[in-house]
Amino acid sequence: MSASEKAVPTDLELVHRAQAGDVDAFGALVDRNRRAVFRAALAAVRSPDEADEVAQETFVTAFEKLRHFRGEAAFRTWLLAIAWRKAIDRRKGITRWLQRLAPAPPMDEDEEWDVTERLPAGDRSQEDALITADLQRKVRKLIATLPPKLRDALLLAGSGEYSYEQIAAMLKIPVGTLKWRVSEARRVLKQKLAAAGYERG
C-alpha cells in the first residue's frame, strides 16, 4: 500500500473523527456517500427533487444519530437504511397527496432509472432503434405496475449501485428474500412483455 493510499481515511475512521466533534470528517462522509444516498432515494420516490430532499434529511438524521453508530454494519449500509426509510415515508406522503388531487403521474419519463439493458448502437437500423426505444418505454411502464416490494427490489438491484447485502439492509429483509423478489419481478415482467407481444423481451 502506497503512502497516499494510507493517507486516505476509511469511512470508519471518519466516523470516529466525526463522533469526536470533527465536522469536516462528517462532510467527507457526506461527499463520499451523497450519490449512493440520492440514487437510493430516487428509486423510491422517482423524483430528483424529492430524492434530493430525502438525501438532505438523511444526512441530517445521520449526523444526529452518529453517536449511536457502533460499526456493526458498514457506515454506508447504515446510512442507506436511513435513506430508504425516509424515502418510503416520503413516498407514502406523496402518494396520499396525489390520490387526493390527481391520478398517479406517468413513470416513463425518468430515463436515469431505466433498468432495461440497452442494446449496443452498432449498425442498428432506424427501425431497430425505434423498436428498442419502444420496448424500453414499455418496460418502464410495466415496472411501475409491479407490486412495490418487487419494484423496489428490482430498481435497486438494476441500478448497479449496491450489493445485495446493502439492498437487503435497506429493505430490512434477508438476502435470500431479496434475490427471490428480484427474480420474481423479472419473471413477471417477462410474462407481461410476452402478453404485450414482445416475445424477444
C-alpha positions in Angstrom: 0.0 0.0 0.0 1.4 3.4 -1.0 1.8 6.3 1.3 -1.0 8.2 -0.5 -3.4 5.2 0.0 -2.5 5.1 3.7 -3.4 8.8 3.9 -6.9 8.2 2.7 -9.1 7.6 5.8 -11.7 4.8 5.8 -15.3 5.6 6.4 -15.0 4.1 9.9 -12.0 6.4 10.7 -14.0 9.4 9.5 -17.0 8.3 11.6 -14.8 8.2 14.7 -13.4 11.6 14.0 -17.0 13.0 13.4 -18.1 11.4 16.7 -15.3 13.2 18.4 -16.7 16.5 17.0 -14.8 16.8 13.7 -17.4 18.4 11.4 -15.1 18.2 8.4 -14.9 14.5 8.8 -18.6 14.2 8.6 -18.5 16.4 5.5 -16.1 14.0 3.9 -18.6 11.1 4.7 -21.4 13.2 3.0 -19.3 13.7 -0.1 -18.4 10.0 -0.4 -21.9 8.8 0.0 -24.1 11.5 -1.5 -24.5 9.8 -4.8 -25.5 6.4 -3.3 -28.0 8.0 -1.0 -29.5 10.1 -3.7 -30.0 7.1 -6.1 -31.5 5.0 -3.3 -34.0 7.8 -2.6 -34.7 8.2 -6.3 -35.5 4.5 -6.6 -38.3 5.0 -4.1 -39.7 8.5 -4.8 -39.0 8.7 -8.6 -38.5 12.4 -8.5 -35.0 14.0 -8.5 -36.2 17.0 -6.4 -37.9 14.7 -3.8 -34.8 12.5 -3.8 -32.6 15.5 -3.1 -34.7 16.4 -0.2 -34.6 12.9 1.2 -30.8 12.9 0.8 -30.6 16.1 2.8 -32.9 14.7 5.5 -30.9 11.5 5.6 -27.6 13.3 6.3 -29.2 15.5 9.0 -30.6 12.4 10.7 -27.3 10.5 10.3 -25.4 13.4 11.9 -27.9 13.5 14.8 -27.7 9.7 15.3 -24.0 9.3 14.6 -23.1 8.9 18.3 -25.2 5.7 18.2 -23.3 4.1 15.3 -21.2 1.3 16.6 -19.9 -0.3 13.4 -22.0 -3.4 13.4 -22.6 -2.8 9.7 -20.6 -0.7 7.2 -21.3 3.0 7.6 -22.7 3.2 4.0 -25.1 0.3 4.7 -26.3 2.1 7.9 -26.7 5.3 6.0 -28.6 3.7 3.1 -31.0 2.1 5.6 -31.8 5.6 7.0 -32.2 7.0 3.4 -34.6 4.2 2.4 -36.8 4.6 5.5 -37.1 8.3 4.9 -37.7 7.8 1.1 -40.5 5.3 1.8 -42.1 7.7 4.3 -42.0 10.5 1.8 -43.4 8.2 -0.9 -46.3 7.3 1.2 -47.0 11.0 1.9 -46.7 11.9 -1.8 -48.9 9.1 -2.8 -51.7 10.2 -0.4 -51.4 13.7 -1.6 -51.6 12.8 -5.3 -54.5 10.5 -4.7 -56.4 13.4 -3.3 -55.5 15.8 -6.2 -54.9 13.8 -9.3 -54.2 10.4 -10.9 -50.8 9.0 -10.5 -48.3 10.7 -12.9 -46.7 8.6 -15.7 -43.5 6.9 -14.7 -41.9 6.6 -18.2 -40.1 10.0 -18.4 -37.4 9.0 -15.9 -34.5 7.8 -18.0 -32.0 7.7 -15.2 -33.7 4.7 -13.5 -34.2 2.6 -16.7 -33.0 -0.9 -15.6 -33.5 -2.4 -19.0 -30.4 -3.5 -20.8 -29.7 -1.2 -23.7 -28.6 -2.8 -26.9 -25.3 -1.5 -28.3 -25.8 1.1 -31.1 -23.6 -0.8 -33.6 -25.2 -0.8 -37.1 -28.8 -0.8 -36.0 -31.3 0.5 -38.4 -33.6 3.3 -37.6 -36.4 0.8 -37.3 -34.4 -1.3 -34.8 -33.7 1.8 -32.7 -37.4 2.7 -32.6 -38.3 -0.8 -31.6 -35.7 -0.7 -28.8 -36.9 2.7 -27.6 -40.5 1.5 -27.6 -39.6 -1.6 -25.7 -37.7 0.4 -23.1 -40.8 2.7 -22.6 -43.0 -0.4 -22.3 -40.7 -1.9 -19.7 -40.6 1.2 -17.6 -44.4 1.4 -17.6 -44.6 -2.3 -16.7 -42.1 -1.8 -13.8 -44.4 0.9 -12.5 -47.2 -1.6 -12.3 -45.3 -4.1 -10.2 -46.1 -4.5 -6.5 -43.9 -2.1 -4.5 -41.9 -4.9 -2.9 -40.9 -6.4 -6.3 -40.5 -3.0 -7.9 -38.2 -1.6 -5.2 -36.0 -4.7 -5.2 -35.7 -4.7 -9.0 -34.9 -1.0 -9.3 -32.3 -1.1 -6.5 -30.7 -4.3 -7.9 -30.9 -3.0 -11.5 -29.2 0.3 -10.6 -25.8 -1.5 -10.2 -25.1 0.9 -7.3 -25.4 -1.5 -4.4 -24.6 -5.0 -3.3 -27.3 -7.4 -2.4 -26.3 -7.2 1.2 -26.7 -3.4 1.2 -30.1 -3.6 -0.6 -31.3 -6.3 1.9 -30.3 -3.9 4.8 -32.2 -1.1 3.2 -35.3 -3.2 2.7 -34.9 -5.0 6.1 -35.2 -8.4 4.5 -32.9 -11.4 4.2 -30.6 -11.6 1.2 -32.4 -14.7 0.0 -35.8 -12.9 0.1 -34.3 -10.1 -1.9 -32.9 -12.4 -4.6 -36.3 -14.1 -4.8 -38.1 -10.7 -5.2 -35.7 -9.6 -8.0 -36.1 -13.0 -9.8 -39.9 -12.8 -9.4 -40.0 -9.2 -10.7 -38.1 -10.3 -13.8 -40.3 -13.3 -14.3 -43.5 -11.2 -14.1 -42.0 -8.6 -16.4 -41.2 -11.2 -19.0 -44.7 -12.6 -18.8 -46.2 -9.1 -19.2 -43.9 -8.4 -22.1 -44.8 -11.6 -23.8 -48.5 -10.9 -23.3 -48.0 -7.5 -24.9 -46.3 -9.1 -28.0 -42.7 -8.6 -27.1 -41.6 -12.2 -27.2 -38.0 -11.2 -27.6 -38.2 -9.2 -24.3 
